[in-house]
Amino acid sequence: MHPARDVPLRRLRLRRPTDSLTDRLWVLRRRWRTLLRLSVATSGAYFIATNLLDHQQAFFAPIAAVIVLIVGAGKRGRILLELVLGVAVGVLMGELLVLGIGRGAWQMALVVVLTVVTATLLGLKGMALNQAATSSVLLAGVLPAVGAGNPAITRFLDAFVGGVMGLAMILLIPRNPVRDIDREVQRVLSRLADILERLAQAMRTVDVNLADAQLAIARDMQPQVEVMTSTAANVTEIARMSPVRWRQRQHVQTYVATVRDLDNAVRDARVLARKTSTLLRRGEPVPVRMEEALGGLARAFRIFADDLSEQDDFEEARKGLVKAARLATSALTETMTINSATIAAQVRSLAADLLYASGYTRDEVDRRLDFD
């Protein structure tokens, strides 16, 4: 199985029903961090609410911890904070309304509507708004214990404690930000290198269908780019907020700095694939050594991917990128067409994208790629 296709298949296995005990054990091993977070957060929240705050029926503390850990998993810090606030606001609003109007069917409807209105006015949305409404429903349907004090205050504090415990576990037992961003960036780089290699093959064999297939693959890469961009934002916050991951901040930043340039590279690859398809479909001559330039560019992409993981200096990758750009330009002949010229220009653009990603400034890229 091709490496570029193997990763998505493994990821899909997490989303579909597993077929054997081995598969289930594999999934379970991957969830060890979630299990540890849940056990510590729920027990810690319940202990604080019950023993330190002396609350009865402190079920909202562990519930809030579970909500933050499960619903907020992989989300940015601002969303997590809004989620904690949403749960606590829903509890507070629900209990205050129930104290005034009592419990019942019509009271339930009013509690939910007024909680959503209040949460919206506070600027909560998405998951935070949903959890505010859910919390208010649970409050309206559960009777407080006799002699438990002011239920609005106690349940609000329970929800807040649980939410904070969940957030603390995310920061103290975080995912590995380098591994997360590396996985997404490597997927994009590997797919781009595959596209370039197959476009070179299409030129060599004059295979229009193969070129068209690469154009379709390049067009389908946008979801990967969006996941990569979202992951970059998430891991930046983890590396910044979690003391456990502070030492990885520089490596994370190296990856994050490449994201915009890789997005540009995907767009340039689409143009390259489209022009290659057009050139072959119209029967225009393939510039001599143009396919060699594409092959060299693909190799430089793979070297860049290795350098990024190993925190290398990118020098070998830079040399390969510049060589590919020069070879593409020199491949143009007197029979140059608009399509062949555009292909050469896109090879240069792709080389520039990765040179920028390697840390080169605009002047440095122009100096390396602008030649006679």
Buried (B, 14 or more C-beta within 10 A) or exposed (E): EEEBEEBEEEEEBEEEEBEEEEBEEBEEEEEEBBEEBBEBBBBBBBBBBBEEBEBBBBBBBBBBBBBBBEBBBBBBBEBBBBBBBBBBBBBBBBBBBBEEBEEEEEBBEBBBEBBBEBBEEBEBEEBBBBBBBBBBBBBBEBEBEEEBBEBBEBBBBBBBBBBBBBBBBBBEBBBBBBEBBBBBBBBBBBBBBBBBBBBBBBBBEEBBEBBBBBBEBBEEBEEBBEBBBBBBEBBBBBBBBBEEBEEBBEBBBBBBBBBBBBBBBBBBBBBBBBBBBBBBEEEBEBBEBBBBBBBBBBBBBBBBBEBBBEEEEBEBBBEBBBBBBBBBBBBBEEEBBEBBBBBBBBBBBBBBBBBBBBEBEEEBBEEBBEEE
